[in-house]
């Protein structure tokens, strides 16, 4: 979609045109979902779906704040990155606080009399590959860096945006994006090295 078509589409959305929102959803929902799913090896398809829906709801509520300087997809990716970060934070808080009802291993189903096989949310054994473990370490390290580094790294390496698009999305100039990314990657590497005794993990390259 070219810029003029995008402007016209957004104008329809601002007027409350349901067809405009349907078109926006059809054009960008799949890309947002793929982006979210790449943000963490711990995200399931259900997580990705939930975060994507939250992203578009936030876009609907905050469309007036979109100034049109970036592409609409870039704006949606930035919202999605923040929603994914919030989602992961809620999950960690739930784990710290329990959040699950314990089930006895000896319990029986009241209807069948058979032992209960409680569902497990953990990935299948073949998912515990070294690459997945490394990705989780990188994900944790990125989160620990703080929002300014997290945003620029996610938009560059997960959304695959160029420096100019990132600069527009974050209201920075291109040189600042390049400098910030370089410094953030150095910090990320140092954080990863301090977190693991595995072979040196090189997360990304500029």
N, C-alpha and C positions, 0 to 999 in steps of 0.2 A: 504494500500500500504506500503510495507516494504521500508527500507532506500535505498537499492540498486535499487529498481524499481523507487523510487523518483529521485535518482541521474540520472538515465538513462533518465527519462522523462524531467528533467530540461536541460540535455545536448541537447536533441532534440529541446527544446524551444530556447536555446541559438543559435542553428544552424539555427533558423528561420523555423523550421518544423511546418507547419500549423496543422498537425495531433497532434503534441505535445501540442500545445496551446488548441486545441479542447478537448483533454483528460484532461488537467489541469482544464479547464473550467468545464467540466462535473463532475469531481471529487469534486471540491471545491465550485462551485458557490452557490449551495443550502445551504451549511453550512455557507458561508459568509452572505448570505441573512438572514438566521435565526439569526445569531449573530447581524447583524445591526438592525434588527427589535426589538431585545431585548434591544437595547441601549437606547430607549426612547419611552415612551407612546405616544409622539407627532408624531412619525414617521408613515406615512401611507405606504401602500404597494408600492405606486409609489416612495416614498422617498427611501425606502429600495432598490428598483430596481435601481434607479439612483445612489445611493451610491455604490452599489455592482458593477455596471458597471464602475464607476470611480475607484474603487479599482483594478479591473483587468486591466484597462488601465494603471494605475500607476505601476502595477506589470510588465506589458510588457515593459514599458519605463525604469524601474529600476531593471530589472532582474540581471544585472551585479553586482549590489550592494548586492545581496543575497549571503551570504557566505556559506550557507548550514549547519551552526551550529545548527539551529533550524529546525523543520518540516516546510514544505512549508505552511501548513495551519496556523501555528502560525504566520508566517510572514504576510500572507494575513490578518489575524485577526488584527494585529497591524496596517497595512495600513488602513483597514476598520474603525477601531476606530478613526484614525486621520481624515479620510474623513468624517465620521459622525459628528465629532466635527466641521469641517469646514462648513459642510452643515447647521448645526444648527446655527452657527455664521452668515452665510449669511441670513438665515431666520429672525433672530432677527434684523439684520441690515435693512432688507427690511421692517419689521414692524415699526421700528423706523422712517424710511424715507417715510412711506406711502406705495407705491408700488401697490396700488389697486385703480382702478377707481371707484369713488362713483356712486351708482345707486339709483335714486329716488324711494321711495316706491310707488309713484304714476305713475311711468313710465309704458308704454305699449309697447308690442312687435309690431314692425312696420308691420309685416306680418299678425299676427293673431288678433291684436287689444286687446289681453288679457293682464292683468297685468303681468309684468315680475316677475318671481320667481327666484331671483338670487341664484346660487348654494352656499351652505355654506360648508366651509372646516372644520367646527367644528365637533367634534365627536357627535354621536347620544346621546340623553339624558341618555340612560342607560350606556353610557361609563363613565359618571361622578360618578364613584364609589369611595369610600374612598381609596381603594387600588390604583386606578389610580392617585388620587390626591397625595397620599403619594409617588408614584413612580416618579411623576413629581418634587416633592420637593427634593427627593434624587438625581434625574438627575441634577437639578440646582445646588445643593450643590456639587456634584462631579465635575461639570464643574468649579465651583468657586475655587476649591482646587488648580488648576494648572495642567500642563501636567504630571509631575512626579507622582503625586497621581492618576490622572485620568487614566493614562495608566495601572498602576499596579492593580487598582480596576476593571477596565473594563476587563482586561485579566483574572483576577481571578474569578470574579463573573458573567460576561456576556459570556465570552468565555469558562469558566470552565476549565482553564488551571491549571496544577499543578505548584508548586513553581519552579521545575527544568526547565520546559518549559518557564515560565515567566523570569527566570534568564537568559536563553539563548537569548530570544527575546529582552531583555532590556540590555544585556551585563552586567549583575550583577551577584554576587554570591548568592547562595540560602539564606544564612543568611541575606544578605542585603535586599533581597525581603521580607523575613519574618518580619524584623524590620521595613522596609518602610511601608509595608501593615498595620502593627499594629498601627504605628503612624498616617498613613493616615486615618484609620478608626476612631481613636480618634478625629482627626480634623473634619472628616465628621460628626460625631455625634454632636460635638459642633456647627458646622455650621447649622445643621438641627434644633437643639434646639433653635438657635437664629432666625431662619426663621419662625417658626410656633408656634402657641399657642395650637395646637392639642395635644392629648396625646403623650407621648414620642414615637418617631419613632426609632426603632432599625433597621438600614439599612441592615447590614450584620454581620456575625460573622467570626472570623479568622478560 
